[in-house]
Amino acid sequence: MKKILLILAIACGSVAWGQKVSNSRISADSVLIGDQVVWSFDFTIPEGSPIGVGQYSAILASDTTIQGRVEAVSEMALDSLSVKNGIANLRARVLLTSFDSGSYTLPSPIIVYSANGKPDTLKIEPPTLYVNTIPIDTASFQPYDIKGQETYPVTFREVLPWILLGVLVLLIIWGILRFIAMKKKNRNFFGKKIQVDPPHIAALKKLEKIRSDKLWQSGKYKAYYTGITDTVREYIESRYAFGAMEKTSSEIMDSLKDKQIDEKVLSDLGEMFSLADLVKFAKHVPTEQESEKAIPVAVNFVNFAYMQQLQQNESNLKEGK
């Protein structure tokens, strides 16, 4: 609609000028470069008449007298003030700015409406806008080079956060180093000696924990036998100094054959390992008797190996080794 009426108003030379605009004003007659002003005016048209407004930025761009010197920050907008006795009172507003000093007569906007079925335009007396630069006292004016970067003394408040950060980093590093050093000495962070159970006591405690958990009674056979065999493997590694955790059950039994272990203890241990392999890898469901026997077999082996170690230590003492 706006484009059609705009073309119609420009193209039709026979169009008569309509009613005069009232209350035309700008918010400031004189402004500095870059400032913004509002030009507004009121006008009336018949109620319900279609109306079109041309783009004021295009009008400014096409006016050779101020082309590029005055710009529309926003396009012209219409507000309805009142409607009375079939007459609509409207207000038009446009926001302008300029970045070039001078005196500029603003071009008339194009506002077209339909009166009695015929297009008509508004006659608008445009104001003059004065754009000024910042005044300079030429008598005392003297150009200078760009000033160098200003430096200010560093205050304690500015340095304090970095000092605190540095202290925190040093404390963290010290804490890590102390933890590592104390761990090597079998002590806690505060230097207190950590009491570590001997291997056979640690193994017996783990076996007792597995028994009290009642895993096989609740159908957790794999967890039950895995816990028992892993505990025995860890003790074998400590007692006989070979990698039992990485060996298969048969390899462990082969490595124990020359350790002078009681034949019955060794046989029961081998049967328990074989049964555990069936449970873990073949989903075998052991009998109640087999499950009840597993922990006593492991306990007997740990006790025998420990007693054997004591006897060997006594023998070595007697021989002066």
N, C-alpha and C positions, 0 to 999 in steps of 0.2 A: 504493500500500500504506500509506504513512504517513498520508495523509488519511483512508483508510477506517478504520484502527485508531484514529485520534484521534477521529473522530466516534463510533465504537463505544464508546470509553471514556467519553465525555461523556454519550452518550445512554442507556447501559445503567445504570440505577440499581442493578441487582442484581449488578453486577460486584464481586467481593470484592477487598480489598486483598491484594497478593501479598507477596513476601519483603521484608524490611527492607533498606535500603541501608546499606552500611558505608563507613567512611573518607570521609565527607562533609566537605569543607573548602574554604575559599577562600584564595587565595594571600596575602591581607592582610585582616585584620579591619577596619582603619581606613585610609582613603586620602584623598588630597586631591582636590579637584574636577578632573575631567578625566583622572585616572589610570585605568588599566585593571587589572582583577583577573580571575583565573580561578577559577570555581567548578567543582570536580570531585568525583565520587563513584563508588564501585565497587558493582557488583551482579552477581548470578548469575541465569542462566535456563537451562532445559533446552537442551542442545546441539541446534542445528538449528531452534530455534523462530523463526518469523517475528516481527519486532519493528518497531514504528513509533515515531517521535519527533515530538512536536508542535513547531511553530515557537515557540521561546521568546520571540522578539520579539513575537509575537501574544499570548502569555500575559502578558507585561509590559504591553502596551498595554491589555489588558482588565482588569487589576487596578487598581481605582480608588484604592487606597491609595498606590501608587507610580507611577501612570500619568504618563509623561513625565519622571519623575525618574531612573529607572534604564533604561539602554538596552543592548541586546545588540549588541555590535560584530560578533560572528559567531554563527551558529546553533549549537545544541547538536550535538556530534559524538560518535560512539561509537568506541572503540578496543577491540579484542580483546586481553585480557591473557593468558589461558590457557584451555585446554579439558582437563578431566580427569574421568574416570568419568562421562561424559555430561553434565557441567555446564560451561557456558561462563561464564568470569569476564570481565566487560566493565567499561569505564570510560567515563563520560560527562563531557564538558567543555564549558563555555560561557564566552566572553569578554565581560565586562561593563564598563560605565563609567557615570559619573554626573556631571552638571553642576549639581547642586543639593545643598547640604549637608543632612545629616539622618541619621536612623537608619532603615534600610529592611529589613524582613523579606522576603526573596526568596520569590516564589511558587513552589510546587512545579511542576516540569516534568511533562509528560504523556508517559510512556513505556509503551507497550502492547505486550504480547507474547502469544503463544498457548501455553497450557499444557493439554495433553490435549484439544486441539481447542476450548478455550474461551478467550475473551479475558481477560486479567488485567492489572492495573496494578501499578506499583511504589509502595510507600509511602516517601516521602522527607521527612525532617525538614529544612526549609530553614534556612539560617543567616541571621544578621543582618549587614548591611553598613553600616558607619559611614563617612559622607562628610563631611570637614571642609574648611573654608575656610582660607586662609592667615591665621594670627593677626596682628592689628594692635594695636600698643600705643596704645590710645586716649588715654592720658595725654599722650603726646608727639606724637601724630599731628596733622599740620597739612596740609591740602590746598594744593596749589600749581597755578598755571596751567601749561599746557604750555610747556616750555622752547623758546626760539627755536632756530633752526638754528645749530649750532656751526661756527665757521669756524676753519681752521687756516692758518698761513702756507704759501705755496707754496714747495716745495723746488726746488733746482736740478735734481735728478734728474727731477722731474715736467716741468720746462720743457725739458730737453735734447732729447727727441724732437721737439718742435715747432720748436726752433731748427734742428736738423739737417734737418727737412723743409723749412723755409723756405729754408735755404741750397741744398738740392738743387733746389728750384723755381727759384731765382734763377740757378743754374748752367745749368739747362736753357734758360731764356729767353735768357740771354747766349749760349749756344752756337748757338741758332737764329738770333738776330740777327747773330752774327758770320758764320755760314755764308752767310746771305743777302747780307751786305755784301761778303764775299770773292768770292762768285760773280759779283756785279756788276762786280768789278774783275778778273775772270778769274784768280782765285787760289784755292788750296785753303784748307782751314780754318786751316792754320798760316801762311798768308800767302805761300806759295811760288807763283810765277807758273805757271799751267797752260799748257803748250805745246800750242797748237791748230794742227792742220794747216790750211794754206790750202785753200779749197774744191776746187781742181783736184787737189791731192794727196790729199785725203780721198776724192774720187770715184774716182781711179785705184786707191787701196788697196782700196776696196770692190769694184771691178770685178775686181781681181786675186783677191780672196777668193772671189768667186762663181766665177771660172774654176777655182780650185784645188779647190773643193768638188765639181766634176764632177757637177753636178745633172742636166743633160740626159743625160749618159751613163748615169745610173741611172733614166731615165724621168721625172724630176721637171721636166717642161717648164714647167709653170705657175710653180713657184717660181723657176726659172732666169730666165724672161723678166720676171717681176714684180720680181725683184731688180735686173736691169739697168735697166729703165725707171724704177723708183723712184730709183735712183742718179742717172740722167741728169736726171730731173725736179728733184731736190734741187739739182743743180749749176746747172741753168738758172735756178732761183729766185734763187740767190746771184749768178750772173753777170749775168743780164739784169733782175733785180728785178721779176719779175711772178710771180703765183701759179700756178706750173706744176703743183703737186700737186693743185689743184682743177680744172684744165682737162682736157678730153679730148685725145686724141692729135692730132686734126685742129685743135683750137683752139691747141694748142702750136705746131704747124707754121705756122699762120697768123700767130701772134705773132712767129715767128722770120724771117719773110720779109723784113722791113725791117732786119734786123740785119747785113746785108752779109756773110753767111756763104757760103763757097764752095758753088757749086751742087751739086757731086758729094757733098760732105760732108752738105749739107742733104737731098739726095735719098736717100742711103743711110740717114740717120737716120729719114726719113719711112717708108721701106720697113720698117725694123726696128720702128718703133712699130706699123705696120699688122699685121705678122706677130705681134707680141706680143699685140695685141688679139684676133687670131684664136685664139691659143693660150689666152689667159686666159678668153675669153668664149664661144668656139665649139668648144672642146676640139680644136682643130686640132693635128695631130702634124707638126711641121716636119721637114724632111730634115736629114741630118747636116751637109750643107754650109751650110744656113741657120743652124743652131745654132752651128756653129764661127765663122760670120761675125759673129754678133750682138755679141760683146764687142769685137772690133776696130773695128766701126762706132762703138760708144759711146766707145771710147778715142780714136779719130780726132776725133770731135766735141769731146770735152773738151780735147784738145791744141790743136785749131784755135781754139776759143773762148778758151783761155788766151793763146795767142800773139797773137790779135787784141787782147786786153785789154792786153798788154804794148806792142804797137805804138801803141795809142790813148794809153796813159800817156806814152810817149816823145813822141808828137806833141803832147800837151797841154803837156809840159814845154818843148818848143821854142817853142810859141806863147805860153808864159808864163801858161798857165791854171792 
